[in-house]
Every structure is written in structure tokens, then in C-alpha cells.
Amino acid sequence: MIEYKLTKQTLPNTFDMSVMALRIVFMGTPEFAVASLDALVKAGFNVVGVITAPDKPAGRGMKMNESAVKKYALEHNLDILQPEKLKNPEFLEQLKSLHADLQVVVAFRMLPEVVWNMPRMGTINLHGSLLPQYRGAAPINWAVINGEKETGVTTFKLQHEIDTGNILLQESFSIGENETAGEVHDRMKEIGAKLLVKTVSGIADGTLKETPQTSVIDKQATVTESRFLKHAPKIFTEDCKIDFTKSVEEIHNLIRGLSPFPGAFTYLKDKMLKIFRSEKEISIDQTDPARYGQYETDGKSFLKFACKAGYILIKELQMEGKKKMTVEEFLRGYRFE
């Protein structure tokens, strides 16, 4: 287990749930989580420990890489633990020694019950969707892929089943017609950070009430006459391949829903071509299935692929073995047969 030595902590004499008295352990790893941790610190909350992923080798030189959360924690002199396994007895003892009243989880791994049930006030999570919709690992991606016009963030209490705990607070916001998952991510992390501060403040002063997700599901079913929930599973390679038999709208949404990572792709001269930005060209004359997936270009300013009822105009792409570039940059150096 990789770890940093914890400094000696002094427990409060009373359990006054003021901002300074509430002892918080924060768990997170990527850049998305940094915004939330920073918001809690700037709001004056007492973050007594930070749990993040172990350092991992990355890049050509395989240099040890620190998580974004760890870098922030080091800069702000916060105590850090980096367990390889969350059920490791040594880690559990160190976590227990922090005497947390509340644990806050943002973009971290699945927690065992022995961890999330440790604090006397439980563990809360910030999720990138309006739960109960889009439970799972990739809520931002799937919301954009599915062409949603709105998404949001939810704070909720952790329990046994993933993303099913009682809802604390939610905030919705719109998704632009051409907005990518990366752009939604960047807006969401700031909106989520503010909602998290509001949530922790409500927990501290005892004003927040929990809402079971089952009641939300029942209410949505009454309004929409449908009990089917949309899910957000992990993205796999097969999810990223473009199917040009689908509509212009579906393909455009797939491209922006997988941008900037992992990227929707097709093939050009047997080489993978990732597409990160596109525009829609609706054409009622494009009805020949034999042309689906075929490209058209003037060799200078545009490259487009035929699909059902129109064309996908490529705006930003990356050819296998090359860097990401605009379509104009690509066409200046690429020779078509």
C-alpha cells in the first residue's frame, strides 16, 4: 500500500456540526474531482484526509504519475492515503484513525461496505446525471450519445447497490446541440462542486432530507408512462465504431458523446480515423444504402461521409499514427486515390 504519513489530528470536544467541526474524508482521483475538493477547502470545511489512487507509470518513459487529486492535496498540505486495496487492514485502521464524521466521494472506485459505512454520518457521492437516470460509469458520455437536451448532477448517500442511494440534492442544466462530452464534463465539474458544498452544508446544519430513488422512479413513470431507466455502462471499443447505416443525428451524437475520449472511429484506407467534431448535413436525396460510409471531398476544405438521410461533415479528426488536427490541416497533407 502506497501512503503518506498522517499528521496528528485533534478531535473536537463536541460534535457541533458547524463547518469547521465536521470532519471530512475526501475520495477522488481525476481532474473532475479536484473542482469538488477545491470547493470544499475554499468553503472552509475541515478535510482531514484525502484518499486517491496509487501513483502509476505513464508515458514513453514510464515515469510515475500522480493523480490530479493527489497533486492538489500536496499543494494544500492535506493528508493523503493511496491504498492498493480498500479492504487492506492497515488502510482501514488508518482510515478509522481519521475519525471522519462524513466521507465525500467524487469520481473514485467502488467502495466496500466496511469503508462507506465507517463514518457516523455515512458517505455521500457526487454523480454526473439526474439519478435515477444514467446510473453507471459513463453518465456524461451516454447522455450526449443518446441526444439528451438536459442532464445534471446529483448528490446521494451510498448504499449497497451502485448509484441507488437516497438522493440529497440535484441540479439540472442544458446540453448544447453540438456540445461534446468533454465540454459538458468541464461545465459539470463546476456545477457539481457548488452543489456538493451546498449538500455538505445542509448535512452539517441538519436541514437536508433524503429522497429514496424508488419514489423518483415512480413519479417519472407517472409522467412519462414508462418505467424503463436509461443506463450508463462503461464504454468499450465496439461502442465507438461508427455505423453509417444510422441517421445523421445518431452519428453526430455518437461523435460528440465520445469526444475527446475515447473517440468515435471509422476506417480510411484500412487505417483508423477518429472523429472528434462533426456537423450534420441533412439530405433527403441520400437514400441509397450502397453509399453509406463512402466519403466525398474536394481535397481542400471538406470531408464528409454518407449515411442515412444525409452526410456527416468532419471538422476535427485524428488519423492513426498522427496528431489531432482540423479537417483543413488533414486535407493539406493527405492524398486520396
TIKEKOL-560186 format. One record per residue (C-alpha): chain; x, y, z; residue in one letter. Coordinates in pm, 1 decimal. Layout:
! residues N
unit = A X = X Y = Y Z = Z code = A;
...
! end
This chain:
! residues 337
unit = A X = 0.0 Y = 0.0 Z = 0.0 code = M;
unit = A X = 137.8 Y = 338.4 Z = -103.3 code = I;
unit = A X = 69.4 Y = 604.6 Z = 152.1 code = E;
unit = A X = 174.1 Y = 932.1 Z = 311.8 code = Y;
unit = A X = 224.1 Y = 965.2 Z = 684.2 code = K;
unit = A X = -70.6 Y = 1123.1 Z = 856.1 code = L;
unit = A X = -18.5 Y = 1418.7 Z = 1082.9 code = T;
unit = A X = -156.3 Y = 1404.4 Z = 1435.3 code = K;
unit = A X = -521.3 Y = 1507.7 Z = 1448.7 code = Q;
unit = A X = -703.2 Y = 1669.1 Z = 1739.2 code = T;
unit = A X = -1065.4 Y = 1562.3 Z = 1780.6 code = L;
unit = A X = -1326.4 Y = 1828.2 Z = 1858.4 code = P;
unit = A X = -1452.1 Y = 1826.0 Z = 2217.7 code = N;
unit = A X = -1814.1 Y = 1826.2 Z = 2098.0 code = T;
unit = A X = -1993.6 Y = 1716.5 Z = 1784.5 code = F;
unit = A X = -2102.3 Y = 2064.2 Z = 1688.0 code = D;
unit = A X = -2185.7 Y = 2024.9 Z = 1319.6 code = M;
unit = A X = -2053.0 Y = 2363.3 Z = 1215.7 code = S;
unit = A X = -1844.3 Y = 2393.7 Z = 900.9 code = V;
unit = A X = -1518.1 Y = 2370.4 Z = 1094.1 code = M;
unit = A X = -1624.1 Y = 2088.7 Z = 1326.6 code = A;
unit = A X = -1743.5 Y = 1845.3 Z = 1059.6 code = L;
unit = A X = -1451.7 Y = 1610.6 Z = 988.1 code = R;
unit = A X = -1448.4 Y = 1513.1 Z = 621.0 code = I;
unit = A X = -1251.2 Y = 1249.9 Z = 431.8 code = V;
unit = A X = -1248.1 Y = 1312.7 Z = 56.8 code = F;
unit = A X = -1209.6 Y = 1033.2 Z = -200.3 code = M;
unit = A X = -1136.6 Y = 1102.9 Z = -566.2 code = G;
unit = A X = -878.6 Y = 1068.5 Z = -840.9 code = T;
unit = A X = -919.0 Y = 1262.0 Z = -1171.7 code = P;
unit = A X = -940.7 Y = 1630.5 Z = -1259.4 code = E;
unit = A X = -1321.3 Y = 1619.9 Z = -1228.8 code = F;
unit = A X = -1283.5 Y = 1552.7 Z = -854.4 code = A;
unit = A X = -1035.7 Y = 1837.6 Z = -799.1 code = V;
unit = A X = -1304.1 Y = 2102.7 Z = -850.8 code = A;
unit = A X = -1512.2 Y = 1949.4 Z = -569.9 code = S;
unit = A X = -1219.0 Y = 1913.9 Z = -331.1 code = L;
unit = A X = -1113.9 Y = 2272.6 Z = -400.3 code = D;
unit = A X = -1468.5 Y = 2396.5 Z = -339.1 code = A;
unit = A X = -1484.4 Y = 2219.8 Z = -1.2 code = L;
unit = A X = -1145.1 Y = 2358.6 Z = 103.3 code = V;
unit = A X = -1233.3 Y = 2714.1 Z = -3.6 code = K;
unit = A X = -1567.7 Y = 2688.8 Z = 177.0 code = A;
unit = A X = -1375.5 Y = 2628.1 Z = 498.9 code = G;
unit = A X = -1466.9 Y = 2263.6 Z = 556.9 code = F;
unit = A X = -1231.0 Y = 2053.5 Z = 766.5 code = N;
unit = A X = -1088.1 Y = 1799.1 Z = 518.3 code = V;
unit = A X = -889.3 Y = 1569.3 Z = 747.5 code = V;
unit = A X = -777.7 Y = 1323.7 Z = 481.5 code = G;
unit = A X = -769.2 Y = 1258.6 Z = 106.0 code = V;
unit = A X = -791.1 Y = 909.6 Z = -43.0 code = I;
unit = A X = -678.0 Y = 874.0 Z = -404.8 code = T;
unit = A X = -536.0 Y = 618.3 Z = -647.9 code = A;
unit = A X = -174.6 Y = 495.7 Z = -618.9 code = P;
unit = A X = 84.7 Y = 652.7 Z = -847.4 code = D;
unit = A X = 112.5 Y = 471.7 Z = -1180.3 code = K;
unit = A X = 379.8 Y = 466.5 Z = -1454.1 code = P;
unit = A X = 272.3 Y = 654.7 Z = -1766.9 code = A;
unit = A X = 417.4 Y = 794.6 Z = -2088.6 code = G;
unit = A X = 707.3 Y = 678.9 Z = -2301.1 code = R;
unit = A X = 949.8 Y = 698.1 Z = -2011.7 code = G;
unit = A X = 703.2 Y = 519.2 Z = -1781.2 code = M;
unit = A X = 753.2 Y = 792.3 Z = -1522.6 code = K;
unit = A X = 542.8 Y = 759.4 Z = -1207.3 code = M;
unit = A X = 234.4 Y = 973.4 Z = -1249.9 code = N;
unit = A X = 38.9 Y = 1127.6 Z = -960.8 code = E;
unit = A X = -337.9 Y = 1168.0 Z = -976.0 code = S;
unit = A X = -482.0 Y = 1516.7 Z = -1017.9 code = A;
unit = A X = -635.4 Y = 1492.1 Z = -669.9 code = V;
unit = A X = -302.0 Y = 1396.6 Z = -513.8 code = K;
unit = A X = -127.8 Y = 1692.5 Z = -677.0 code = K;
unit = A X = -391.0 Y = 1926.2 Z = -533.1 code = Y;
unit = A X = -369.9 Y = 1765.2 Z = -189.0 code = A;
unit = A X = 8.9 Y = 1803.3 Z = -181.7 code = L;
unit = A X = -15.8 Y = 2170.4 Z = -279.2 code = E;
unit = A X = -260.7 Y = 2231.4 Z = 5.6 code = H;
unit = A X = -83.8 Y = 2019.3 Z = 269.9 code = N;
unit = A X = -369.5 Y = 1771.0 Z = 304.0 code = L;
unit = A X = -304.4 Y = 1424.7 Z = 444.9 code = D;
unit = A X = -304.9 Y = 1158.1 Z = 173.9 code = I;
unit = A X = -363.1 Y = 784.2 Z = 162.3 code = L;
unit = A X = -318.3 Y = 578.9 Z = -156.7 code = Q;
unit = A X = -434.9 Y = 223.7 Z = -88.5 code = P;
unit = A X = -386.4 Y = -51.8 Z = -344.5 code = E;
unit = A X = -677.8 Y = -241.4 Z = -188.9 code = K;
unit = A X = -958.3 Y = -78.6 Z = 3.9 code = L;
unit = A X = -1005.2 Y = -383.0 Z = 229.8 code = K;
unit = A X = -641.5 Y = -382.5 Z = 339.0 code = N;
unit = A X = -647.7 Y = -397.4 Z = 725.5 code = P;
unit = A X = -367.9 Y = -143.6 Z = 756.1 code = E;
unit = A X = -554.1 Y = 104.9 Z = 534.9 code = F;
unit = A X = -878.9 Y = 50.5 Z = 724.4 code = L;
unit = A X = -704.9 Y = 125.9 Z = 1054.1 code = E;
unit = A X = -552.5 Y = 444.5 Z = 912.9 code = Q;
unit = A X = -888.1 Y = 549.8 Z = 770.3 code = L;
unit = A X = -1055.6 Y = 482.3 Z = 1104.1 code = K;
unit = A X = -790.3 Y = 690.1 Z = 1282.7 code = S;
unit = A X = -906.7 Y = 997.6 Z = 1089.6 code = L;
unit = A X = -1235.5 Y = 987.5 Z = 1288.4 code = H;
unit = A X = -1434.8 Y = 1119.4 Z = 991.4 code = A;
unit = A X = -1792.4 Y = 1232.8 Z = 1051.1 code = D;
unit = A X = -1859.6 Y = 1219.5 Z = 677.9 code = L;
unit = A X = -1690.8 Y = 1079.7 Z = 366.2 code = Q;
unit = A X = -1728.9 Y = 1250.8 Z = 28.8 code = V;
unit = A X = -1671.8 Y = 1054.1 Z = -292.5 code = V;
unit = A X = -1623.3 Y = 1212.5 Z = -636.3 code = V;
unit = A X = -1502.5 Y = 1006.0 Z = -933.8 code = A;
unit = A X = -1344.2 Y = 728.3 Z = -730.0 code = F;
unit = A X = -1369.8 Y = 349.7 Z = -740.2 code = R;
unit = A X = -1638.9 Y = 128.7 Z = -592.2 code = M;
unit = A X = -1621.6 Y = 121.8 Z = -211.7 code = L;
unit = A X = -1671.3 Y = -186.4 Z = 5.8 code = P;
unit = A X = -1930.8 Y = -153.7 Z = 281.3 code = E;
unit = A X = -1663.7 Y = -154.5 Z = 550.7 code = V;
unit = A X = -1540.6 Y = 175.0 Z = 402.6 code = V;
unit = A X = -1860.5 Y = 358.9 Z = 307.6 code = W;
unit = A X = -2035.1 Y = 262.6 Z = 629.5 code = N;
unit = A X = -1747.8 Y = 373.3 Z = 855.2 code = M;
unit = A X = -1835.1 Y = 740.7 Z = 926.0 code = P;
unit = A X = -2120.0 Y = 800.9 Z = 1169.3 code = R;
unit = A X = -2291.1 Y = 1027.3 Z = 911.3 code = M;
unit = A X = -2225.0 Y = 792.8 Z = 621.7 code = G;
unit = A X = -2071.9 Y = 855.4 Z = 279.5 code = T;
unit = A X = -2207.0 Y = 1079.0 Z = 4.6 code = I;
unit = A X = -2131.3 Y = 1069.4 Z = -367.2 code = N;
unit = A X = -2149.0 Y = 1324.2 Z = -649.4 code = L;
unit = A X = -2281.9 Y = 1163.0 Z = -968.2 code = H;
unit = A X = -2285.1 Y = 1313.3 Z = -1317.7 code = G;
unit = A X = -2651.2 Y = 1264.8 Z = -1403.0 code = S;
unit = A X = -3001.2 Y = 1325.0 Z = -1273.5 code = L;
unit = A X = -3043.6 Y = 999.8 Z = -1084.7 code = L;
unit = A X = -3206.8 Y = 755.5 Z = -1113.4 code = P;
unit = A X = -3136.1 Y = 808.3 Z = -1483.6 code = Q;
unit = A X = -2790.9 Y = 713.0 Z = -1614.9 code = Y;
unit = A X = -2659.2 Y = 506.1 Z = -1328.6 code = R;
unit = A X = -2315.9 Y = 369.7 Z = -1415.1 code = G;
unit = A X = -1958.4 Y = 453.5 Z = -1510.4 code = A;
unit = A X = -2011.3 Y = 688.3 Z = -1807.9 code = A;
unit = A X = -2319.2 Y = 907.1 Z = -1747.7 code = P;
unit = A X = -2190.1 Y = 1211.3 Z = -1936.1 code = I;
unit = A X = -2097.4 Y = 1012.2 Z = -2247.3 code = N;
unit = A X = -2426.6 Y = 823.3 Z = -2269.3 code = W;
unit = A X = -2640.1 Y = 1131.3 Z = -2210.1 code = A;
unit = A X = -2475.7 Y = 1302.2 Z = -2509.1 code = V;
unit = A X = -2475.0 Y = 983.8 Z = -2722.7 code = I;
unit = A X = -2847.7 Y = 945.7 Z = -2659.6 code = N;
unit = A X = -2910.7 Y = 1303.3 Z = -2767.9 code = G;
unit = A X = -3036.8 Y = 1430.5 Z = -2432.6 code = E;
unit = A X = -3114.6 Y = 1801.4 Z = -2422.0 code = K;
unit = A X = -3063.8 Y = 1815.9 Z = -2046.0 code = E;
unit = A X = -2851.2 Y = 1648.7 Z = -1782.5 code = T;
unit = A X = -2738.8 Y = 1739.4 Z = -1432.6 code = G;
unit = A X = -2564.7 Y = 1637.6 Z = -1113.0 code = V;
unit = A X = -2688.3 Y = 1450.1 Z = -808.2 code = T;
unit = A X = -2556.7 Y = 1413.8 Z = -456.2 code = T;
unit = A X = -2673.0 Y = 1098.2 Z = -279.1 code = F;
unit = A X = -2599.7 Y = 864.4 Z = 10.6 code = K;
unit = A X = -2402.4 Y = 549.9 Z = -72.7 code = L;
unit = A X = -2560.2 Y = 212.1 Z = -9.8 code = Q;
unit = A X = -2513.7 Y = -148.5 Z = -132.0 code = H;
unit = A X = -2625.2 Y = -121.1 Z = -495.7 code = E;
unit = A X = -2421.8 Y = 118.4 Z = -714.1 code = I;
unit = A X = -2580.0 Y = 463.3 Z = -770.6 code = D;
unit = A X = -2906.3 Y = 368.3 Z = -597.7 code = T;
unit = A X = -2876.9 Y = 554.9 Z = -267.1 code = G;
unit = A X = -3115.2 Y = 819.5 Z = -137.4 code = N;
unit = A X = -3096.5 Y = 1148.5 Z = -325.4 code = I;
unit = A X = -2986.9 Y = 1457.8 Z = -133.3 code = L;
unit = A X = -2975.3 Y = 1738.5 Z = -392.6 code = L;
unit = A X = -2991.6 Y = 1772.4 Z = -771.6 code = Q;
unit = A X = -2926.3 Y = 2046.1 Z = -1026.1 code = E;
unit = A X = -3002.2 Y = 2026.7 Z = -1397.0 code = S;
unit = A X = -2856.2 Y = 2212.6 Z = -1695.1 code = F;
unit = A X = -2898.7 Y = 2203.8 Z = -2071.6 code = S;
unit = A X = -2675.2 Y = 2028.5 Z = -2326.9 code = I;
unit = A X = -2598.7 Y = 2222.6 Z = -2646.5 code = G;
unit = A X = -2679.0 Y = 2068.7 Z = -2984.6 code = E;
unit = A X = -2310.9 Y = 2049.6 Z = -3079.8 code = N;
unit = A X = -2160.5 Y = 2030.1 Z = -2731.0 code = E;
unit = A X = -1915.8 Y = 1744.3 Z = -2672.7 code = T;
unit = A X = -1896.3 Y = 1519.0 Z = -2368.9 code = A;
unit = A X = -1570.5 Y = 1692.9 Z = -2278.3 code = G;
unit = A X = -1738.4 Y = 2031.7 Z = -2275.5 code = E;
unit = A X = -2028.7 Y = 1901.0 Z = -2069.0 code = V;
unit = A X = -1772.3 Y = 1746.4 Z = -1830.7 code = H;
unit = A X = -1596.2 Y = 2080.5 Z = -1781.4 code = D;
unit = A X = -1920.7 Y = 2262.5 Z = -1702.6 code = R;
unit = A X = -2049.1 Y = 1980.1 Z = -1487.6 code = M;
unit = A X = -1746.9 Y = 1965.6 Z = -1258.1 code = K;
unit = A X = -1800.9 Y = 2330.1 Z = -1157.0 code = E;
unit = A X = -2177.8 Y = 2294.0 Z = -1116.4 code = I;
unit = A X = -2124.7 Y = 1971.0 Z = -921.8 code = G;
unit = A X = -1866.9 Y = 2129.7 Z = -693.2 code = A;
unit = A X = -2111.3 Y = 2403.5 Z = -592.5 code = K;
unit = A X = -2388.7 Y = 2151.2 Z = -535.7 code = L;
unit = A X = -2155.8 Y = 1941.1 Z = -319.4 code = L;
unit = A X = -2075.1 Y = 2237.7 Z = -94.8 code = V;
unit = A X = -2447.1 Y = 2307.1 Z = -61.7 code = K;
unit = A X = -2506.3 Y = 1941.0 Z = 22.8 code = T;
unit = A X = -2236.9 Y = 1921.3 Z = 290.5 code = V;
unit = A X = -2360.8 Y = 2248.4 Z = 440.5 code = S;
unit = A X = -2712.0 Y = 2103.2 Z = 459.1 code = G;
unit = A X = -2581.4 Y = 1788.7 Z = 626.2 code = I;
unit = A X = -2380.1 Y = 1996.3 Z = 873.0 code = A;
unit = A X = -2679.0 Y = 2203.4 Z = 982.0 code = D;
unit = A X = -2926.8 Y = 1914.3 Z = 963.8 code = G;
unit = A X = -3159.2 Y = 2072.9 Z = 707.1 code = T;
unit = A X = -3127.2 Y = 1817.4 Z = 426.4 code = L;
unit = A X = -3385.3 Y = 1545.3 Z = 373.9 code = K;
unit = A X = -3315.6 Y = 1223.3 Z = 183.4 code = E;
unit = A X = -3538.0 Y = 1115.3 Z = -106.9 code = T;
unit = A X = -3543.1 Y = 744.8 Z = -199.3 code = P;
unit = A X = -3477.8 Y = 685.8 Z = -570.1 code = Q;
unit = A X = -3773.1 Y = 448.5 Z = -584.1 code = T;
unit = A X = -4009.5 Y = 739.3 Z = -522.3 code = S;
unit = A X = -3843.2 Y = 937.0 Z = -803.6 code = V;
unit = A X = -3879.7 Y = 638.9 Z = -1037.8 code = I;
unit = A X = -4249.2 Y = 609.9 Z = -952.9 code = D;
unit = A X = -4301.7 Y = 981.1 Z = -1017.1 code = K;
unit = A X = -4119.1 Y = 970.5 Z = -1352.2 code = Q;
unit = A X = -4317.7 Y = 663.8 Z = -1453.9 code = A;
unit = A X = -4642.5 Y = 850.9 Z = -1386.1 code = T;
unit = A X = -4532.0 Y = 1143.9 Z = -1602.2 code = V;
unit = A X = -4368.9 Y = 953.1 Z = -1888.5 code = T;
unit = A X = -4579.1 Y = 635.7 Z = -1879.2 code = E;
unit = A X = -4253.4 Y = 440.0 Z = -1886.1 code = S;
unit = A X = -4065.3 Y = 258.9 Z = -1612.5 code = R;
unit = A X = -3753.1 Y = 194.3 Z = -1818.6 code = F;
unit = A X = -3439.5 Y = 361.9 Z = -1688.2 code = L;
unit = A X = -3150.4 Y = 470.9 Z = -1909.6 code = K;
unit = A X = -2815.4 Y = 328.7 Z = -1805.0 code = H;
unit = A X = -2455.1 Y = 444.2 Z = -1841.4 code = A;
unit = A X = -2225.4 Y = 140.7 Z = -1857.7 code = P;
unit = A X = -1853.3 Y = 153.8 Z = -1922.9 code = K;
unit = A X = -1758.6 Y = 246.5 Z = -2281.3 code = I;
unit = A X = -1595.4 Y = -32.2 Z = -2484.0 code = F;
unit = A X = -1423.4 Y = -26.0 Z = -2824.9 code = T;
unit = A X = -1724.6 Y = -174.7 Z = -3001.6 code = E;
unit = A X = -1934.6 Y = 117.6 Z = -2874.6 code = D;
unit = A X = -1704.6 Y = 362.1 Z = -3054.0 code = C;
unit = A X = -1719.5 Y = 229.8 Z = -3411.1 code = K;
unit = A X = -1940.0 Y = 442.8 Z = -3635.0 code = I;
unit = A X = -2227.9 Y = 264.4 Z = -3806.4 code = D;
unit = A X = -2309.2 Y = 468.9 Z = -4116.4 code = F;
unit = A X = -2643.2 Y = 292.2 Z = -4161.2 code = T;
unit = A X = -2767.9 Y = 504.1 Z = -3873.2 code = K;
unit = A X = -2909.6 Y = 853.8 Z = -3907.8 code = S;
unit = A X = -2712.2 Y = 1176.5 Z = -3928.6 code = V;
unit = A X = -2841.6 Y = 1273.0 Z = -3583.4 code = E;
unit = A X = -2736.9 Y = 944.5 Z = -3420.0 code = E;
unit = A X = -2386.9 Y = 952.2 Z = -3567.1 code = I;
unit = A X = -2334.7 Y = 1318.1 Z = -3478.5 code = H;
unit = A X = -2438.5 Y = 1244.5 Z = -3120.0 code = N;
unit = A X = -2204.5 Y = 943.8 Z = -3103.1 code = L;
unit = A X = -1910.1 Y = 1155.2 Z = -3221.5 code = I;
unit = A X = -1965.4 Y = 1433.4 Z = -2969.8 code = R;
unit = A X = -2054.7 Y = 1186.3 Z = -2694.7 code = G;
unit = A X = -1713.9 Y = 1017.3 Z = -2729.7 code = L;
unit = A X = -1509.7 Y = 1337.4 Z = -2767.1 code = S;
unit = A X = -1238.7 Y = 1393.6 Z = -2657.0 code = P;
unit = A X = -1204.5 Y = 1038.4 Z = -2523.9 code = F;
unit = A X = -1209.3 Y = 760.9 Z = -2633.6 code = P;
unit = A X = -1321.5 Y = 894.2 Z = -2971.8 code = G;
unit = A X = -1565.6 Y = 761.5 Z = -3231.4 code = A;
unit = A X = -1390.4 Y = 597.3 Z = -3525.0 code = F;
unit = A X = -1417.9 Y = 461.6 Z = -3877.6 code = T;
unit = A X = -1155.8 Y = 349.6 Z = -4130.4 code = Y;
unit = A X = -992.4 Y = 526.6 Z = -4423.4 code = L;
unit = A X = -761.7 Y = 316.8 Z = -4643.7 code = K;
unit = A X = -757.4 Y = 47.3 Z = -4372.3 code = D;
unit = A X = -632.0 Y = 294.7 Z = -4112.5 code = K;
unit = A X = -833.2 Y = 401.4 Z = -3810.3 code = M;
unit = A X = -972.8 Y = 752.1 Z = -3836.7 code = L;
unit = A X = -1101.6 Y = 904.0 Z = -3512.7 code = K;
unit = A X = -1354.5 Y = 1184.9 Z = -3543.0 code = I;
unit = A X = -1386.0 Y = 1438.2 Z = -3260.5 code = F;
unit = A X = -1605.3 Y = 1710.4 Z = -3411.6 code = R;
unit = A X = -1865.2 Y = 1699.1 Z = -3684.5 code = S;
unit = A X = -2156.7 Y = 1881.2 Z = -3838.0 code = E;
unit = A X = -2481.2 Y = 1744.5 Z = -3980.5 code = K;
unit = A X = -2582.8 Y = 1781.2 Z = -4343.0 code = E;
unit = A X = -2939.0 Y = 1664.0 Z = -4389.1 code = I;
unit = A X = -3020.0 Y = 1537.1 Z = -4738.5 code = S;
unit = A X = -3347.7 Y = 1367.5 Z = -4826.2 code = I;
unit = A X = -3186.2 Y = 1259.8 Z = -5155.3 code = D;
unit = A X = -2929.3 Y = 1046.8 Z = -4970.8 code = Q;
unit = A X = -3128.4 Y = 724.6 Z = -4952.0 code = T;
unit = A X = -2901.4 Y = 473.1 Z = -5126.4 code = D;
unit = A X = -2774.3 Y = 218.5 Z = -4868.3 code = P;
unit = A X = -2488.1 Y = 125.9 Z = -5104.7 code = A;
unit = A X = -2334.6 Y = 468.8 Z = -5042.2 code = R;
unit = A X = -2342.0 Y = 452.9 Z = -4661.4 code = Y;
unit = A X = -1986.7 Y = 504.1 Z = -4529.6 code = G;
unit = A X = -1848.7 Y = 636.3 Z = -4858.9 code = Q;
unit = A X = -1666.0 Y = 968.3 Z = -4843.8 code = Y;
unit = A X = -1671.5 Y = 1281.6 Z = -5055.9 code = E;
unit = A X = -1410.0 Y = 1559.0 Z = -5051.2 code = T;
unit = A X = -1277.4 Y = 1849.2 Z = -5254.5 code = D;
unit = A X = -930.3 Y = 1774.5 Z = -5118.2 code = G;
unit = A X = -909.3 Y = 2119.4 Z = -4961.2 code = K;
unit = A X = -1191.3 Y = 2225.0 Z = -4732.1 code = S;
unit = A X = -1433.5 Y = 1942.0 Z = -4664.1 code = F;
unit = A X = -1453.3 Y = 1570.4 Z = -4600.0 code = L;
unit = A X = -1789.4 Y = 1406.5 Z = -4545.4 code = K;
unit = A X = -1928.0 Y = 1055.4 Z = -4511.2 code = F;
unit = A X = -2263.3 Y = 943.9 Z = -4645.3 code = A;
unit = A X = -2511.4 Y = 795.3 Z = -4400.5 code = C;
unit = A X = -2885.5 Y = 750.3 Z = -4366.1 code = K;
unit = A X = -3065.3 Y = 1066.7 Z = -4481.3 code = A;
unit = A X = -2754.6 Y = 1281.9 Z = -4513.2 code = G;
unit = A X = -2384.4 Y = 1333.6 Z = -4453.1 code = Y;
unit = A X = -2151.9 Y = 1373.6 Z = -4158.6 code = I;
unit = A X = -1911.5 Y = 1662.5 Z = -4219.7 code = L;
unit = A X = -1582.8 Y = 1609.9 Z = -4040.6 code = I;
unit = A X = -1442.7 Y = 1913.8 Z = -3857.7 code = K;
unit = A X = -1172.3 Y = 1766.2 Z = -3630.5 code = E;
unit = A X = -1005.2 Y = 1426.6 Z = -3664.7 code = L;
unit = A X = -701.3 Y = 1211.6 Z = -3596.1 code = Q;
unit = A X = -557.2 Y = 960.5 Z = -3841.4 code = M;
unit = A X = -392.7 Y = 651.1 Z = -3695.8 code = E;
unit = A X = -32.3 Y = 736.6 Z = -3604.9 code = G;
unit = A X = -89.0 Y = 1111.3 Z = -3647.9 code = K;
unit = A X = -181.7 Y = 1401.7 Z = -3422.4 code = K;
unit = A X = -528.3 Y = 1551.3 Z = -3382.7 code = K;
unit = A X = -600.0 Y = 1821.5 Z = -3643.1 code = M;
unit = A X = -870.2 Y = 2017.1 Z = -3824.3 code = T;
unit = A X = -1006.8 Y = 1876.5 Z = -4148.0 code = V;
unit = A X = -832.4 Y = 2153.9 Z = -4343.3 code = E;
unit = A X = -496.1 Y = 2063.1 Z = -4189.3 code = E;
unit = A X = -558.2 Y = 1697.1 Z = -4262.9 code = F;
unit = A X = -650.4 Y = 1756.9 Z = -4628.0 code = L;
unit = A X = -339.5 Y = 1965.6 Z = -4691.4 code = R;
unit = A X = -120.7 Y = 1664.1 Z = -4619.5 code = G;
unit = A X = -339.5 Y = 1368.2 Z = -4723.6 code = Y;
unit = A X = -357.9 Y = 1223.1 Z = -5072.5 code = R;
unit = A X = -671.7 Y = 1038.4 Z = -5180.2 code = F;
unit = A X = -660.6 Y = 777.4 Z = -5453.4 code = E;
! end
